[in-house]
Amino acid sequence: MNPAQYSFGDAGGIPNNPHFPMLVYSNAIDPLAGDPAIAFETLFSRNGWDKGWRNGIFDYAHYHSNTHEVLGIAVGSAKVRFGGTGGAVLTVTAGNAVLIPAGTGHERISCTSDLLVIGFYPPGPAPDLIGETGSDLEKMRSNINSVGRPSTDPVTGAIGGLLNLWNRSPQVSTSLGNPTNTEF
């Protein structure tokens, strides 16, 4: 499974991640085969990720400075802005997973009424929740830079995914053309 990669430059109040691209996995699970929420929980847990939750995606720009996060879209769909102002607006649908590196902004723009998202984190600290304003950006950037690459990918496990695509080299921002119409 080859996920799509998105890199974002610093967006002011949203620092984004200078080292690791966001990864989007189309059809990480088959949402029509059994209970998709349980399928994502089982997949992420089996691959060593924990602190799971079921909910939606906040409708304001935020990020986690101390951990990465994976979102599995179990039911419904959502239009989400990733990377803060000037980032990408993607439509994610049931069966997709999005691996969001520490520092990468995300906010729900719209969604279907049945949206159900499964979120998990790699082993480590409980996630902080940082909004677009009011934080010490230098401290947040330091936190982001201290978060390393997890030992497993939440979707592909011990091979592929972030293990092949995440290194400590600075990423170049991706030109996305018309990101508003990007669907998975």
Residue pairs with C-beta under 8 A, 6 or more apart in sequence:
1 25
1 28
1 155
1 156
1 160
1 161
2 160
3 23
3 24
3 25
3 26
3 99
3 155
3 161
3 165
4 23
4 24
4 26
4 184
5 21
5 22
5 23
5 24
5 165
5 174
6 21
6 22
6 23
6 24
6 82
6 83
6 88
6 174
6 176
7 16
7 21
7 22
7 171
7 172
7 173
7 174
8 16
8 17
8 22
8 82
8 83
8 84
8 87
8 88
8 104
8 105
8 173
8 174
9 16
9 86
9 173
10 16
10 18
11 83
11 84
11 85
11 86
11 87
11 105
12 84
12 85
12 132
13 61
13 84
13 131
13 132
13 133
13 135
13 137
14 61
14 63
14 83
14 84
14 85
14 87
14 103
14 104
14 105
14 132
15 63
15 65
15 103
15 137
15 140
15 141
15 144
16 63
16 83
16 84
16 87
16 103
16 104
16 105
17 101
17 102
17 103
17 104
17 144
17 171
18 144
18 145
18 170
18 171
19 101
19 145
19 166
19 167
19 168
19 169
19 170
19 171
20 68
20 101
20 102
20 149
20 162
20 166
20 171
21 101
21 165
21 166
21 171
21 174
22 82
22 83
22 98
22 99
22 100
22 101
22 104
23 98
23 99
23 161
23 162
23 165
24 90
24 92
24 96
24 97
24 98
24 99
24 184
25 96
25 97
25 98
25 99
25 155
25 161
26 95
26 96
26 184
27 95
27 96
28 40
28 43
28 72
28 95
28 96
28 97
28 155
29 36
29 39
29 40
29 43
29 72
29 95
29 97
30 39
30 95
31 39
31 73
31 74
31 75
31 94
31 95
33 39
36 72
36 74
36 75
36 94
36 95
36 116
37 54
37 74
37 75
37 116
37 118
39 74
40 72
40 74
40 97
40 118
41 52
41 118
41 120
43 72
43 154
43 155
44 52
44 70
44 72
44 118
44 120
44 154
44 155
45 52
45 120
46 157
47 152
47 153
47 154
47 155
47 156
47 157
47 158
48 122
48 123
48 150
48 151
48 152
49 70
49 120
49 121
49 122
49 123
49 150
49 152
49 154
50 120
50 121
50 122
50 123
51 120
51 121
51 126
51 127
52 118
52 119
52 120
53 118
53 119
53 120
54 74
54 116
54 117
54 118
54 119
55 116
55 117
55 119
56 78
56 108
56 111
56 115
56 116
56 117
57 71
57 78
57 80
57 106
57 107
57 108
57 111
57 115
57 117
58 106
58 107
58 108
59 107
59 108
59 109
60 107
60 131
60 132
61 81
61 84
61 105
61 106
61 107
61 131
61 132
62 105
62 106
62 107
62 129
62 130
62 131
62 132
63 100
63 102
63 103
63 104
63 105
63 106
63 130
64 100
64 102
64 103
64 127
64 128
64 129
64 130
65 102
65 103
65 128
65 130
65 135
65 139
65 140
65 143
65 144
65 147
66 102
66 124
66 125
66 127
66 128
66 143
66 147
67 102
67 121
67 122
67 124
67 125
67 126
67 127
67 128
67 147
68 99
68 100
68 101
68 102
68 121
68 122
68 147
68 150
69 99
69 100
69 119
69 120
69 121
69 127
70 97
70 98
70 99
70 100
70 119
70 120
70 121
70 154
70 155
71 92
71 97
71 98
71 100
71 106
71 117
71 118
71 119
72 96
72 97
72 117
72 118
72 119
72 120
73 92
73 93
73 94
73 95
73 96
73 97
73 98
73 115
73 116
73 117
74 94
74 116
74 117
74 118
75 94
75 114
75 115
75 116
76 93
76 94
76 111
76 112
76 113
76 114
76 115
76 116
77 91
77 92
77 93
77 94
77 111
77 112
77 115
78 91
78 92
78 108
78 109
78 110
78 111
78 112
78 115
78 117
79 89
79 90
79 91
79 108
79 109
79 110
79 111
80 89
80 90
80 91
80 92
80 98
80 106
80 107
80 108
80 109
81 87
81 88
81 89
81 105
81 106
81 107
81 109
82 88
82 89
82 90
82 98
82 100
82 104
82 105
82 106
83 104
83 105
84 105
84 132
87 105
87 179
88 176
88 179
88 182
89 109
89 179
89 180
89 182
90 98
90 179
90 182
90 183
90 184
91 182
91 183
91 184
92 98
92 184
93 183
93 184
96 184
97 154
97 155
99 153
99 154
99 155
99 161
99 162
100 106
101 147
101 166
102 143
102 144
102 147
103 140
103 141
103 143
103 144
103 147
105 132
120 154
121 127
122 150
122 151
122 152
122 154
123 150
128 143
130 140
149 162
149 163
149 166
149 167
149 168
150 162
152 158
152 163
153 159
153 160
153 161
153 162
153 163
154 161
155 161
156 163
176 182
